[in-house]
Amino acid sequence: MSAQALRNARGAFAAIRNPVDLYWIVREGALLAASYDDDPLKSPAKVTQPAWDAVRHALESKWGPPIPKASEICRRLRDHGGASYPWYELLETVFTDGVSFAQHHAQRRSQPDRTLSDDRVYWAANRVAAFLQVRTLRPSTYDAGREQLLEQPGLSQRSREAMAKALPNANQLTAYCGGSWDRALEIAKLEPRSALSPAREAVPRAKALAFFFLAHGYVPSQNQLELFACREDFALQAPSEAWEETCSQGVELIKAQGLPEPNPYPSKIPPDGWEPVTLDLSGLPARQRRGQSRLQALESAYTFKLDLASGETPTDARYKAFALGKKDISSLNVINRFGGLAVLLREVARPDWREQATLEQDAAEQEARELRAAEKGAAGARQPATRKPRQRDPRSPLKFLLKLRNDGPCANRELRETLGVSRMSVCNIFHGLKERGFVEATEQTSKSPHQRYTLTVAGREALEDVPALRELLASPPCTADSESEAGAPENEAS
Amino acid sequence: MQGTLAPNFDFRNALLLVAIQFVLYFVSGERPSDGRGMMTRPKPTLTRLANGAATMADHLRGALRRELIPSAEERPRQRVSFEGTQLWHLPEAGRFKKDAELTALPLIREFRQQLASQLLNELITGSDDEFADWDSPKRGRPPLEGDWAALYLAYVASKCVVVEDFHRNLQKGKLLHPLAEACGFTDIPSRQAIDAHFVELEKHADAFIEVARELIRRAKREDPRIGEVVFLDSTRWSSAAALEHACEDLDACFAHGGKKMARARKALAPEIDELHQRDGGAVEPDIDLYAASIDGTRGPIVTRMSQRGALKYRSFFIKAHGLPHRWLSRDLSSGVRYYEDERVFWLGGYAQAARDMYTGLDLAVSVFPNDVCEWDGYPETYKQMVAALGERPRVVSVDRGFVNRPFYEYNARRGVAVVGPFRERKPKEKLEDRRTDAVDEHGVPRCAYCGGPGDRISPGLGPAFNQAGEPYIAFRCLLQHTHDCRKKQKILCSTDWVQLALLAQEAELFHAVRHAHHNKESGFNADRRRYAVAGKEGLGRVCRSGSGVHRLRCAAAHLLNWFRFSLRQGLIDPVELEVERNLSEPELRSEVRDPLTPGVGTDRLNELLRYRDEHELDLPYGAPAEHLRRAYEEVA
């Protein structure tokens, strides 16, 4: 490291050193100077600059030449304002335990926090409000307006810097105003911001049911109602109660409007006096879009590109300001999801970008449809393969008859428990035995009305010869499909 | 009319032309141009000495006010931009101490072998034009062969201030004897002859300056950075003559403090410095009132008989205790300033120098008595400077003494930016008291529509001249609160010549020049050490009285400095001298290049910016701001 190489353009020595090293150099030099002092108890923190300068060359072996003088070190460790580090304060710092020199130096060099004033708040808020032509501001609106102001074309670099300085951001204003944006508005003599408008609520299901009735004349099923909401593009509330209750509320609502009462569900016959109504449901809150397509993002980027003035560079900040408050423009997040502004702008520079994007979107939709269909098809093919025909136990009718003979008339539930089959299976067995004249059903009119199965005389006789009866019962084979096709006994208690 | 005659040469026309030129020469005193662009012989400035009351510097009195408006040729016709102007410094350019070969003897030897010496003699003798030989031959003994101008340069270079001592040292076997030989003298001239010739040379001080200008022009051609930024200041010199209280009406004199006046004495050099500092630290003067206060002491030249015959004295009338007391001095051309409180006077004058901040050498020097104000000497210095550079300087840096509105106006009208410190206009005035609706305390113009700060630094903005030749500052609002703010606005510099100086205080160059100003003060002391110019008292003061001798000495020192500089920079090829070239690279001092070498004005600029932050000068204020505030609130 030659001395010549360390000279700067002015010919002065100016070795480039890490400032943190200078702190260590000062510390070691002070320790060395204190050890050479006549006073054996000399504190290193009290070493004078001449004494330090006298030993500085001894540090060159470790830190490399040239070691600057103490005054030069103080100058190099100057603070943000350019004031040299006072020598004894510097010594105190280097001998204070636990001080991180890097952090300490960074703090000294950092720009002090700007102090705002009411005047600055006033001019900043009014400048942005006047630019946006509004009488009140929200922090986000202020920041967006500020961005737009700083990005507007025709400003010189100096003007841009001056405006950035004169317009603190919303966080700074809020911090100055004790954390209250409303206080900032008060200082700026702007109107207080209005309370947040409640989110537009989705349409209650009972009301939607009434709309359905107006259009179609009957009470829909849940699926029908949801399809209706989807087709008409309005937001439908999630179900929060039993469907019957929703239906009754809907019917009440219809009746309250003086419309004819609909026939009970599931009747699809319109009531007398019903006239079809053509509904305009565009005023209802729209369904939330779950995602935006690449074509929409491209369209947004293209619109943004057209909006740019000549010479303006498309930046994320500009796009953010441009997209603010525009419903049909994708947000910057969406743009970034599709590769970022630069990528999309490159794409829209191609002459056939729109056709290409449409084709791509169609292809993607087609693919998605095929995928869904394939999933559905796969699900449909598996079902018959997994459902195997259940074989009826040939002993069940015999057990049925034996149960009636032994226990007398039985209800379906009792037989079900004995036979270990379902209610429908008991019914099927009953119908099979009834055709043969072995059993009959008797109506019970008690607290809970139900049928009880009893054995007939023919049935008792048949039980005399059990092997013959077994053969007889086994002759017409019976499957589960045929069981299901058979209807359940009416008015069976659920 | 040189060379061989053409075959169809018309003798009648040629004779007529010569006759006309001859008549013009005697009628107007102006030499006809030879049409070859040759260097013309300068005319002595001693113009009117009819009644003995005028001096060489009388034309300077009130010159600043008189010459405030520039001629059409002097007036800049385009926008004045400081975009490419930077503060450069050429290290070691003006330090001749290390060069042993550039001491008096080798220097004069080398000088005599250069064309500059020939040019100097031609200018002095007037042999550079065709009328030189027309003078009738003089009677008497043939003049002593030798180069008197070179001898005078040797006299200055050897730091002698007394001719007797110089003459003594020229004798054989003495230290300076080789100098006489080097100047072409076979015999040593007598002291009287030296004295007489040196006095004669006082009339030709301009010749020395003209040769120095030639060297400056050559240097400027090589390096255009010379003369861009100029330091301007004056140093004081004292006359060797005494001042004698000589009231004619003794009764009236005694009745009005005559005894006290008799005890008045010459001020010592430190006293003059202190009093001068006090004057400079006072509030900004009205230059006309100030000139009137220091003028008026000078009286007519009177003759008194003595043992040596009739002697001429300059009379001065110093008013004290209600009576103008008469004082007499043998110095006919110096001025007197009397400080009543201290009861001391200063008999002498100023040597004003325009010093190049790049090389550290003077571009122009003017000498005038102290009853002429410092700023009144500036037009002369400015003209010399422009003549030397061939163009106007870009920036002139001055101290507090020059800060007054006419001085700024003089420069602004010529497109020269003045960099000077803040000077109070009334007692205890603060910087922020200068804040107006039109311009703030740092000379930043304010927007007429919102009261915000204006931008006068960006390209296309800044100082310019309208069709009437009035300088103005074009600016654009930085904040642009209203639509009108986007317009380019103009403010005439005449609104406040000092505040609306051509170079913006927000430019780093301004502060770099302010910083460098103090370093250039030492140039006067360096010249005192080298050439004993502008002596104040004691051994360093020239024994001959009068401002002419100081003027000649300063001119000779000026020439020697530039001759040495030209040799060291390689602008002149030395004939026999071996000169060590100055190989230092120019340094840029006014620009931030890297963290270790910021511009020298950066700290001052940061200080200014901090002040502006603290006082919120980046926000609108004043009547336009109030108007805008009302508009905002009305909309609400």
Boltz contact constraints between the chains, C-beta under 6 A:
constraints:
  - contact:
      token1: [A, 8]
      token2: [B, 596]
      max_distance: 6.0
  - contact:
      token1: [A, 8]
      token2: [B, 597]
      max_distance: 6.0
  - contact:
      token1: [A, 9]
      token2: [B, 587]
      max_distance: 6.0
  - contact:
      token1: [A, 9]
      token2: [B, 597]
      max_distance: 6.0
  - contact:
      token1: [A, 10]
      token2: [B, 587]
      max_distance: 6.0
  - contact:
      token1: [A, 14]
      token2: [B, 596]
      max_distance: 6.0
  - contact:
      token1: [A, 82]
      token2: [B, 603]
      max_distance: 6.0
  - contact:
      token1: [A, 119]
      token2: [B, 619]
      max_distance: 6.0
  - contact:
      token1: [A, 123]
      token2: [B, 619]
      max_distance: 6.0
  - contact:
      token1: [A, 126]
      token2: [B, 632]
      max_distance: 6.0
  - contact:
      token1: [A, 127]
      token2: [B, 481]
      max_distance: 6.0
  - contact:
      token1: [A, 135]
      token2: [B, 636]
      max_distance: 6.0
  - contact:
      token1: [A, 156]
      token2: [B, 458]
      max_distance: 6.0
  - contact:
      token1: [A, 158]
      token2: [B, 455]
      max_distance: 6.0
  - contact:
      token1: [A, 158]
      token2: [B, 458]
      max_distance: 6.0
  - contact:
      token1: [A, 159]
      token2: [B, 455]
      max_distance: 6.0
  - contact:
      token1: [A, 159]
      token2: [B, 478]
      max_distance: 6.0
  - contact:
      token1: [A, 162]
      token2: [B, 478]
      max_distance: 6.0
  - contact:
      token1: [A, 165]
      token2: [B, 618]
      max_distance: 6.0
  - contact:
      token1: [A, 166]
      token2: [B, 479]
      max_distance: 6.0
  - contact:
      token1: [A, 166]
      token2: [B, 618]
      max_distance: 6.0
  - contact:
      token1: [A, 189]
      token2: [B, 633]
      max_distance: 6.0
